[in-house]
């Protein structure tokens, strides 16, 4: 078996739209959760969650992608998404959910997913542990992750908080900020570690049980 580590949209660290975040704001929570005033950024930190700065509610979604075409015809037995932590809001601590969402070559406001629609995106994994601001935070993968990886192209992922997806009105700074690909080098970049090989598909399924 081969263990491959993918960083964003290539093996190097170019300054481009390989990841980013979208912020939605409004003075009414339901509007912010659905998509109020939208602001996308391909260079800001990867913000996940929501907050309330009286009188304004803010909701954040993060977007990452990885060129996983090198996997080719191999079977995938494991996949782990990791985000390097920077800031933990004052709580309550949300869970981060990774979901399949093709947001295209460049991140724009149009890539925002309304809270009510997030559950319709295939969940790939969840982070529900103690968030670190000095290390990688590994997601626990769902079995669906193995089949959602694009073995001949780009794997696109949106990361949201469970409280945002459930449309639970924010009462405080319930968010995480994670490192983006525009930082120097790759030691803190979002990464996807995939275990793959020419073994039979049943092995991949068994690994996720």
Secondary structure as UniProt FT lines:
FT   STRAND          2..7
FT   TURN            8..9
FT   STRAND          19..26
FT   HELIX           29..34
FT   STRAND          37..41
FT   STRAND          46..53
FT   TURN            54..55
FT   STRAND          56..67
FT   HELIX           69..71
FT   TURN            72..73
FT   STRAND          75..88
FT   STRAND          96..100
FT   HELIX           109..111
FT   HELIX           115..118
FT   TURN            119..120
FT   STRAND          123..127
FT   STRAND          136..138
FT   STRAND          140..141
FT   HELIX           144..148
FT   TURN            151..152
FT   STRAND          154..161
FT   HELIX           162..165
FT   TURN            166..167
FT   STRAND          174..178
FT   TURN            181..182
FT   STRAND          191..197
FT   HELIX           201..207
//
